[in-house]
Amino acid sequence: MNGEKKERRWYIVQTYSGYENRVKANLEQRVSTMGMEDKIFNVLVPIEERVSVKGGKPKRTKRKVFPSYVLVEMILDDQSWYVVRHTPGVTGFVGAGSSPIPLSEREVSEIMSKIGKELAKPKIEIDLQPGDTVRVKSGPFEGQAGPVVEVMEDKGKVRFSVSVFGRDTIVEADYNDLEKV
């Protein structure tokens, strides 16, 4: 390593496919046994939780945001680079040539807010398309049916058309309150 950097930054480490959690555990063990706690601070496998609804039943699944990659917060120098690079399952750092490139503050905050948000409120995968017909299971429009106009997966809501006093009206409901007809 050319000039030693004394700044605490996040770096991306590439791993063998499917080895992310093993690399995290191995690296945390190596940091502890080699006394590197003052240079390697956090090892993170970003995971988001999703909720998919099939047949009216919600199913929670977790998936890696960056398969085959692990994030490491560290002060980069020859010793810390060696510890990370020679952890079983690690294929290398992400960067130009042999010098790892740290994530920018913006990239770190985007990743953290994404996984933080996902942990608090999982994404909902809705198996409806505009044009599908839905029936309301509960709420003020219970029993009403109509065609889907818009699916808002990020909010877990669906807009659809129902007849109110003989006029087509667009209403919005939680996906969990609907069933596909």
C-alpha positions in Angstrom: 0.0 0.0 0.0 1.4 3.4 -0.9 0.4 6.1 1.6 -1.2 4.8 4.7 -4.7 6.1 5.2 -5.8 6.6 8.8 -9.4 7.3 8.0 -12.2 4.9 8.9 -14.1 4.0 5.7 -16.4 1.4 4.2 -14.9 -1.0 1.5 -16.5 -3.7 -0.6 -15.0 -7.1 -0.5 -15.8 -9.8 -3.1 -16.5 -13.3 -1.9 -17.2 -16.7 -3.5 -20.9 -17.0 -4.3 -22.9 -18.1 -1.3 -20.0 -17.5 1.1 -21.0 -14.1 2.4 -22.1 -15.1 5.9 -19.2 -17.5 6.2 -16.7 -14.7 5.2 -18.4 -12.4 7.8 -18.0 -15.0 10.5 -14.4 -15.9 9.5 -13.3 -12.2 9.3 -14.9 -11.3 12.7 -13.0 -14.3 14.2 -9.7 -13.2 12.6 -10.2 -9.6 13.8 -10.7 -10.9 17.3 -7.8 -13.4 17.3 -5.4 -11.1 15.6 -6.2 -8.1 17.8 -7.4 -5.9 14.8 -10.4 -4.3 16.6 -8.7 -0.9 16.3 -8.5 -1.1 12.5 -11.5 -3.3 11.4 -14.7 -2.2 13.0 -17.8 -3.7 11.2 -18.5 -6.5 8.7 -21.9 -6.3 7.0 -23.8 -8.6 4.7 -26.6 -6.2 3.5 -30.0 -8.1 3.6 -33.4 -6.9 2.8 -36.7 -8.5 3.8 -39.5 -8.9 1.3 -43.1 -10.0 1.7 -44.7 -11.7 -1.3 -48.4 -12.6 -1.2 -49.4 -15.7 -3.1 -52.9 -17.1 -2.7 -53.8 -14.5 -0.2 -51.0 -15.6 2.3 -48.1 -13.3 3.0 -44.7 -15.0 2.8 -41.5 -13.3 4.2 -38.2 -13.9 2.5 -34.8 -12.4 3.0 -32.4 -11.8 0.2 -28.9 -10.4 -0.1 -28.8 -6.9 -1.5 -25.4 -7.5 -3.0 -24.8 -11.2 -3.6 -21.1 -12.2 -3.5 -20.1 -9.0 -1.7 -19.5 -8.1 2.0 -19.1 -4.5 3.3 -16.2 -3.9 5.7 -15.7 -0.7 7.8 -12.0 -0.3 8.4 -8.9 1.8 8.5 -7.0 0.7 5.4 -3.3 -0.1 5.9 -1.0 -3.0 4.9 -1.9 -5.0 8.0 -5.7 -4.6 7.8 -5.7 -5.2 4.1 -3.8 -8.4 4.6 -6.2 -9.7 7.3 -9.2 -9.1 5.1 -7.7 -10.2 1.8 -6.4 -13.5 3.3 -9.7 -14.4 5.0 -11.0 -17.8 3.6 -13.7 -17.1 0.9 -12.5 -13.6 0.0 -11.5 -13.2 -3.6 -10.5 -9.5 -3.3 -11.4 -5.9 -2.7 -13.4 -3.9 -5.2 -11.2 -1.2 -6.7 -8.8 -0.3 -9.4 -5.9 -2.8 -9.6 -4.6 -3.6 -6.2 -5.8 -0.5 -4.4 -9.3 -0.8 -2.8 -11.6 2.2 -3.4 -13.8 3.2 -0.4 -17.5 3.9 -0.7 -18.5 7.5 -0.8 -20.5 8.9 2.2 -23.5 9.1 -0.1 -23.2 5.5 -1.2 -22.9 4.4 2.4 -25.9 6.4 3.5 -28.0 5.1 0.6 -27.1 1.4 1.5 -27.7 1.9 5.2 -31.0 3.7 4.6 -32.1 1.0 2.2 -31.4 -1.9 4.5 -32.5 0.1 7.5 -35.8 0.8 5.8 -36.2 -2.7 4.6 -35.7 -4.0 8.2 -38.4 -1.7 9.5 -40.9 -2.2 6.7 -40.4 -5.1 4.2 -41.1 -4.6 0.6 -44.3 -6.2 -0.6 -44.3 -8.1 -3.9 -47.9 -8.0 -5.2 -49.0 -10.6 -7.8 -51.5 -8.3 -9.5 -51.4 -6.5 -12.8 -53.5 -3.5 -14.0 -56.6 -5.1 -15.6 -56.8 -8.0 -13.1 -60.1 -8.1 -11.2 -60.0 -7.9 -7.3 -62.7 -8.3 -4.6 -62.5 -6.4 -1.3 -62.3 -8.7 1.7 -62.7 -6.1 4.4 -63.3 -2.4 4.9 -66.0 0.1 3.6 -66.1 -1.5 0.1 -66.3 -5.1 1.4 -67.7 -7.4 -1.3 -67.2 -5.0 -4.1 -65.1 -6.1 -7.1 -63.4 -4.2 -9.9 -60.4 -4.0 -12.3 -57.0 -3.0 -11.0 -55.9 0.4 -12.2 -52.5 0.7 -10.5 -50.3 -1.4 -8.3 -48.1 0.5 -5.7 -45.7 -2.2 -4.4 -43.6 0.3 -2.5 -46.7 1.2 -0.4 -48.4 -2.2 -0.4 -51.5 -0.7 -1.9 -53.6 -1.2 -5.0 -55.9 1.3 -6.9 -58.9 -0.3 -8.5 -62.3 0.8 -9.9 -65.6 0.1 -8.2 -69.1 1.3 -8.9 -70.4 3.8 -6.3 -73.9 5.1 -6.9 -73.8 3.9 -10.5 -70.5 5.6 -11.3 -67.0 4.1 -11.7 -64.8 5.4 -8.8 -61.1 4.8 -8.3 -60.4 3.6 -4.7 -57.2 2.6 -3.0 -56.8 -0.3 -0.6 -54.1 -2.3 1.2 -53.2 -5.4 -0.8 -54.0 -7.6 2.2 -57.6 -6.4 2.1 -58.0 -7.7 -1.5 -58.3 -11.0 -3.2 -57.8 -11.8 -6.9 -61.0 -13.0 -8.6 
